[in-house]
Amino acid sequence: MEELPFKYLGVPLSTKKMSVMQWHPLIDRILARINSWTARELSYAGRAQLVQTVLFGVQSYWAQLFIFPAKIIKLIESLCRSYLWSGAGHVTKKALIAWELVCRPKSEGGMGLINMLVWNRAAVAKLCWDLANKEDKLWIKWIHAYYLKGQIEWQKRDQASWMIRKIMNAKHIVDQCQPRQGKGPDQKLVFTLWILLNKKLATVDRLTKRGMTLDRDCVLCKSADESMEHLFIQCHYVEEVWERLLRWINVHSNMPKTWTQFIQWCVKNGKGKTVRAQLFKGILAEGVYGLLNERNKRIFEEKSSLIDEVVKRIAYVTIARSSSSINNVIKHRQI
């Protein structure tokens, strides 16, 4: 048996913190990739794509196994930054935009490149999560047998290797993460609600303005012309559906009569992260989609459902998609 440190599957194994020299194989691989591209005439966008997919792909395997020293992260980011802005295979100081801004998500004005420090911490935190939740793996069985020994609170283990201690120390990151329970509203429901709130839903009044000849009558109540306000707020059929759904989730407020009141009502009741607010947002998305679906079935399939059927269908789907905390509140209520 070869003595530690030695290489296994391309990475060094050691009981102690890795020296800078032991990180050289990774740096050499990254430099080799960059040098093979320097002769190519690539745009900034092309270089950014190579940095994102290839260079970070090279280091991601190591990042899931080791804590990167700050010096190594700085060197790798300097090489990536230099290649992005200069196309060079060595470190330069030329940079149009700070690397921190480049690594921000596109929604925040960045280019969406991976932040190595954050990614490395997340990868090690995942190992910590595996340590607590996947006891079927051999290496995890070994750690539980020799270090944890059935203890819920992990104590500091000075005799453990440097890497094992780092993984166990990442428990505070895992503890800060809140697991998401339940699927929540389907994305097509959220998207439909978003279109509605922006007043862009293809209701009859909007389609006729585009020159289409359509029957203007509301197919749900047959007593007024269809518009967004009427279809989701003012229709007698819709009013009864909302009344029963709101009573079911214990929201006691009068339904708004105008579009401005509707928006204010949605914001007021859906604001925050309380169970009541989450339940309201869920029933709002499910209700809008359920009513639109009933309207479309009547138009395109010539099928109709009673109010009771629509209400129960919306309620049952809401229960199925809700988290356990919301389910505990509503599952025993009579619909």
N, C-alpha and C positions, 0 to 999 in steps of 0.2 A: 504494500500500500504506500503510495507516494505521500510524503509529508506536506502538511499545509505550510504556506499557501501553494495551490496548484490550480490549473485551469480545468473547468468542467463545462461542456456545452458552450465553449467560447468565452466564458467569463471566469475571472479569478475567484477562488474560494479561500476565505481566510477568517480566522476567529477574531482578528483585530481589525481596527479601522484601516481601510485601504490607503496606501500611500499614493502620492501623485504619480509615481512611476507606474503603478498598477493600472492607472487610468489611460496610459499612453496608447494601448491597442484601440480603444474607442476613439481617441483623438486622431490616430493615424487613419482609421477607416473613414472618418468624416473628411479629413483632408484629401484622401484618395478620391472620394466622390467629387469633391469640389474641383480638384485639379483636372478631373476628366471632363468637366463642363466649361472650364475657363475659355477654351478656344471657341465655344459656341456664341453666336451673336443673339443673345436672348434679351427680351424686354424685361422691365421690372416685374411685370406680372408673371412672366415665364419663370424668372428666378424665384419669385415668391412661392410659386407652385412647387418647384423642386425643393426649396427649403422646407416647406410644410410637409410634403409627402415622403421625401427620401431621407433628408438629413435627420428630421425628427423621428422618422421610422427607424433609423440606425440606432439612435440613442434610447428609444422607448423601451427596448428589451432590457437594457441595463437599468433604466429608471424604475422598472417594476421589481427590481431585485435589490437595489442599493440606494442609500441616501447619497445624493450627489453633493460633494463638497462645494462650497460657494465659489472657490477658485476655478473648479472645473466647469461649473455652470457659466461663469463669466467668460471663460475661454471659448466654450462652444457657442455661446450667444455672439461673441465678438467675431468668430469665423462666419457664422450665418449672416450677421449684419453686414460684414465686409463684402461677402459674396453678393448679397441682395443689392447693395447700393453701388458697388464698384466692379462686380464680376471677378474679383480677385480671389486667389487661393491662399491669401495670407491676411493677417489683421491690418486693417487700415482705419483711419479716423474719419473717413468720409461717410456721412450719413445725413440724408435729407430730413428724416424724421426720427425722433428718439425711439429706441427699441421698445420701450414701455408702451408707447402709443401704437406701435406696429402690432403688438401682441394683444391689444384690446379687441373685444368682439366687434364685429362690423356694425352692430346696432349702437355701439358707443363711439363710432367713428374710426375704429382701427381696421387692420387687415385680417384679423382673426387668426394670426399665427399662434402656435401653442406657447404659453408661458411655462418654461421648463421647471421653474421652482414650484409653481402651483401644481403642475401635472405630476411632478415627482412626489410631492407630499400626498396628493390624492392616491397615487398608485401604492404607496407604502401604507396609507390608511386602509386601502382595500385589503392588503395582506393582513392587517390587524383585524378587520372585519371577518375575514376568512378564519382567522385564528379563533374567533369567538363563536362562529356559526357553522363551520364545515369540519367537524371532527373526524370525517371519514378519510381525509387525506393523510398519507403516511407521515409527512413532515409535521403536520399539525398534531397527530397522535403522539409523536415523539416529544414535542414541546409540552403537551398536556401531561404526559407521563413523567417527565423529568423536571419541569419548572412550575407549571400551574397546579397540578395535583388536585384538581377539583375545586380550587378556590375561585369564588366569584370576583372578589377584589384582587386584582393583579398587583402583587408586591414587587418592589424593585429587586431584581435578581443580579447581584454583582458577578456571580459565577457564569452567567450566560454570556454568549458572544456579543460583540458590539452590535451586530445587525439585529439579533433577537431583541436586545434591549431597545433599539430604535423602533422596531415594529410594535413592541408592547407600549412604548411611550406615545405612539400615535393614537392610543385609545381615546385621548381627549378630543381628537378631531372626529372620530367616529361618534362619540357621545353627543357632539354638537349637531350631527346630522339627524333630521327627523324623517323617518321612513314615510313614504307616501302610501296611504291606505285607500283602497278603492280606486277605480279608474277615473272618476269624475266625468263630467259631460263629454260626450264624443266630440271630436274636433269639428265635424260637419255641423253639429248643433251650435258650437261656439261661433263658427264662421257665419252661419245663417243669422244668428243674433247680432253679430257685428255688422252685417249688411243692413239688417233692419234698423239698428240704432243710427246708422249713417243715412237712412232714408233712401236706400238704393234697391230695395226689394222689388221684384218685377210684379207689382200688383196691377190690376186692370187700369186704374187711373194713370199710371205711369206709361203703360203700354199704349194706351189710346193717344197719349201726347206724342208718341213716336209715329203715329199714323196708322196703327193697327185697328181693325174693326172688330170689336169684341162685345159680347153681352156684358153690360155694366153691372148687372144685379149681383149682389153678394150671394154666393151659393150656399152659405150657412144659414142665413135668416130670411133671404128672399124679400127683404123689406127696404133695402137701401142700396145705393151704388157702392161698389167695392173701392176702398182706398186703404192705405196703410193704417190710418187712424181708425177707420171703421172695422177693418178685419181683425185688428189685435186689441182694440180698446172699447169701441162703441157698439159692436154687434151684440144683440141679445143672447145669441148662442154662446159667443165668446165670454160675455160677462158672467154667465152662469158657470162656465168651465173654470174661469179664474176664481170666482167666489168659492167654489168647492175646493180647489187646490190650495188657496190661501188659508181657508179654514182648517184644512188638513195639516198644514205646517204651522198653524197658530200665528199667522200674520193678520192682525185685526186692523185693517185700514181700508178706506174706500178706494175703489179703483179710480184712477185718473180718467178724465174725460177728454183732455186735449194732449197733443203730442208733447208739448213743453212740460206739462204736469207728469206725463208718463216717464220722461227722461229723469226728472227730479225724483220721482218715486223710486225708480230703479236704483239711482245713486244712493238715496237715503237708506233703503233697505238692504242693498248689497254691499255697502261699505264695511270694510274690516275683515277679520279672519275668524270671527266667532262662528260657532256651529249654526246659529240662526242666520247669519249672513251667507254662509256657504250653502245652507239649505235653500235660501231664497234664490241665490244665483243659479243653483241647480234646477230648481222648479221653473224659473224664468226661462232658461235655455230649453229645457224639455217641453215646457208649455208652448213656447213660440214654435218650436219645430213640430210638435204634435198637432197644433192647430193648422199650420201650413200644410202638413201632410194630409190632414182630413180635407182641407180645401182642395188640394190637388187631386185626391182620389175622387172627389165628387165631379171635378171638371173632366179629368182624363180617363177615369175608369167607370164613371157613373155608379160609384159605390158610396154609401153613406153609413155613418155610425151614430148611435144615440149619444147624448151628452154623457150619460153614465159610463158608457164604454170608452169614450175618449178620456175621461177623467181617470178611470182605473188604469188604462193603458199608460198614461203619462206617469201616474204614481208608481206603478210597478217597475217601470224602466228607471225612474229616479232612485228607487230602493236598490235596484241591481247595480247601479253605477256609483252609489254613494259609499263613503268611507264607513268603517265600523262605528265610529263615534256618532255619525249622523243616523246610521241605521238603528242604533240603540234608542234614538229619540223618536223615530217615526214608524218603525216596523210594526208596532202593536196598535197604532192608531187606526181607527175605522175610516175608510176612504168614503 
